[in-house]
Amino acid sequence: MVDWSPIAKVYDPLKAGSIDGTDVEPHDRAVWRAMCARYKPNKGVVGDPLLTLFVARLNPLTTEEKLHQTFSKYGDIKRLRLVRDVVTGFSKRYAFIEYKEERAVVRARRDANKLVVDQQEVFVDFEQERTLKGWVPRRLGGGQGGKKESGQLRFGGRDRPFRKPINLGPGPMQDRGGGDWRERDRSGGRDRDSRNWSRESERNSRGRRDDDRSRERDERRYDERSRYRDRRR
């Protein structure tokens, strides 16, 4: 827990698909695909990755000129590439922008995220393909994004940071002092384990009462059948 971070420092598809980075099994096929992928960053990409921004969720009609006009106000742009389909030439709705200075990158990442460009709210973050070890793009099941409707949620990124996991510890018998394993109830002060135990006891009691009622109904039905048979004799 000491080195825990809401933003992933090393990309692990299994952890990236988990809300708190503690999953041990993939929850969808995309995670499994990313775990089996053998992806290597494109060596043909030029430019400094530490000075490059990733801009996504663009309007399909947004052009290179529009992007340059919008992002040049944060600093001098050295290189801009709007990714297009090699066959149709249509925009794939994401781009890479390389600045000349580091402060321009930091300023653009801070201020341009969720900026509306051509009636579309864009997403801005540092480039991760060459800076995040183990990176797998979304087309192979990885990535850090995705919509709820697609069923491909990813965490550990700027858009969806990890939730800090609860350290359950060794158990109540070995830690009676109220360590990290205990999650206190703000209103009553009882820990989560005691609440779960109370609910479990209540369910068991309810189940026993239901069994008793069922047994009584069966006995009454048996007595009624016996009396009916006696009358017919």
C-alpha angles and dihedrals in degrees: 000000000000094000094039116136132180088222119062115249095184120028115239114170092210093053093040089060092052125086092222102017095251102107116127097188130044113257096205142018093258091063090050091050091051091049090053095043121109101204125172122189115254107264090198092071111106131201137058110302091205090060096044128099127203113220117190142169092049125168108262088234095053112117135204090255092055092049092048091050092049100044100036090078089072094056146308112315117220099183136003127188125182106197112233135180110266092220106038099023090225119144117262087209099247136087144182121230122192119198129200096230134043094226090058090055092050092047093049093048090050100044106026098055110111090010113153112240118176091347091307127110108228131208119226128189141141117284109267106181093083099025105044113070114232094017117173119187122234094250087068094046098272132091130109099256140060136133128263091242092058093055090227104115118170130189138191094067136099094267096049113017122193119269112234108255121234113247104225094187127196098316142273096284092058098042115041094155095080102258131177093292090072122084108199122220108236094216105039105018093232118135124242094251092058091050091050090048091052092050091048091050091049091051091049092049091048090050092051091050090051090050091051092051092049091050091050091050091051092050092050091049091050091051092049091051091049093051091047091052091048092053092051091054 
